[in-house]
Amino acid sequence: MARKDITPQLLKKLYFKKLLSKREIALFLNCNITTIHKKMKKFGIPARKQSKAVRIAMRKKIIKIPKYQLENLYLKKELSISEIAQKLHYSRETIKRELKRHKIPLRTKVEAIRISGRKRRTKKSILIKLYYKKRLTQKEVAKEVNRHPGSIIRLMKEYGLKTRKKSEYMTRYPKSNFSGNLEEKAYLIGFSRGDLGVELSPSKNLIVVCSTSTKTEQIQLFKDLFKKYGHIWISKKRKDGNRVFVVRINRTFDFLLLKKNSIPKWIRENKNYFLSFLAGYTDADGCIFISKNNVAGFQIASYDKNILRQIYKQLLQIGIQCNPPRILVKKGYVKSNGLIYRDDYWCFTINKKSSLLPLLRLLKSKLKHRKRLRDLEKAEQNIIERNQKRLSKRTFLKYLPV
C-alpha cells in the first residue's frame, strides 16, 4: 500500500532539520529506502552533496572504516590517503581520522615520495620493447614514458640492460642480425667468395660489403640478399658503365670476413649446404650457356683453384661425373685492354648431358640470380630436346629395311 503518511513536510523536517540520512529516515518510518528515494523525487526534495553528507556523518561519528581494510590499502597496497579516499568515496579528512583512530602511523614526506617513485617506476618489459624492439634512444624512451633521461639510464643499469654501441644508435639506418639459417649462410659465403669485397669498417663495429657490376640482375640480387639486414647504397653509372653498390651490416656477419681459398668443412660435410654454397658461387662467378654447337654447358672460371678442386671432388661424391678444373689463362697474359692476369685463371666445365641435367636440377631451387635461372631453364630444355632427337633417331634406324 502507498504510504500516505509520508508527507513533504515530514521528509523535509527529518532530512534538513534533524539531518537524518535516507537510510535513517527509512528505519524511522519503518519502510524501504527505495520508498524514501521515490517520495523525495516526487516531492522535489534535492539530495545532499556527498561532501556535505560525509561532514554530517563525521559530526555524528557514524563513519567507521574497519582497521583491516585500512591496513590492507595503506600498508600493504601502499595507496596514498587521497587514493584510499577516492576508492572508498570518503574525504581525505575521514581517512586520516580513521587511520589515527586505529593508531596506524602516517607516512613521512620522504616515505611518501619514495613510494610514489617506486610506483611510477617503468617496467623492464616496457624498456625492452621501446629500446631494443622499437630501437628508440634512451632520450626518446624517457619522452615516451614521461620520465627524465637520467632515470631511464639508472633503471637500465638496475635491470642489467646493456646499452647499444655508439655505432648502432648513431647510424642513420637500422641494422638487423643475421637470420642464422645455415643454407642462407652457405649461399652468402659462396657468393662472397666469388663476387664481393668484404672488410671491417674503420671503427670495427660494422662490416662493409661492396661490389660493382653493369648488370641490373646482379644489382637486384645484391639488394635481395642484403636489404633486410641494412641499407643498400647504389652509385650512379661510371664512365665504364659500372655501378658500385654497398651495404653496411653488423658483426653477426663475421663469417663473410673469412676470405680463404677453400670451402668451410661444415659446408663440405652436408650436401644441402654444399649445393647452397655452389649456387652462391655460381650466381657470382659461374655461367650456364648453350654453345654455338647447340650444346648446353655449366662453367665456373676463377683464380681460386682450390675452391674449384673442392667443388669437383664434392660433385663426384654426390654422383655428378665431371672432369677436374684446368687452367684457362696462364699467369702474366695481357688482354687487349691492357689487363694482366695476376695469377693462373682456372676453369671448371661440365658439358656431358648425363652429369649436367642432374646438376641443373639440384641447383634449380637454390639459384637466386634471375639470369642464371633463365639460362638454367634454357639449358635444361636443350638437353631434353637433344635426348628426344637422339631417341627418335635410334627408333628410325631400328626400323630401316635391311
Secondary structure, 3 states (H helix, E strand, C coil): CCCCCCCHHHHHHHHHHCCCCHHHHHHHHCCCHHHHHHHHHHCCCCCCCHHHHHHHHHHHCCCCCCHHHHHHHHHHCCCCHHHHHHHHCCCHHHHHHHHHHCCCCCCCHHHHHHHHHHHCCCCHHHHHHHHHHCCCCHHHHHHHCCCCHHHHHHHHHHHCCCCCCHHHHHCCCCCCCCCCCHHHHHHHHHHHHHHCEEEECCCCCCEEEEEEECCHHHHHHHHHHHCCCCCEEECCCCCCCCEEEEEEECHHHHHHHCCCCCCCHHHHCCHHHHHHHHHHHHHHHEEEEECCCCCEEEEEEECCHHHHHHHHHHHHHCCCCCCCCEEEECCCCECCCCCECCCCEEEEEECCHHHHHHHHHHHCCCCCCHHHHHHHHHHHHHHHHHHHHHHHHHHHHHCCCC
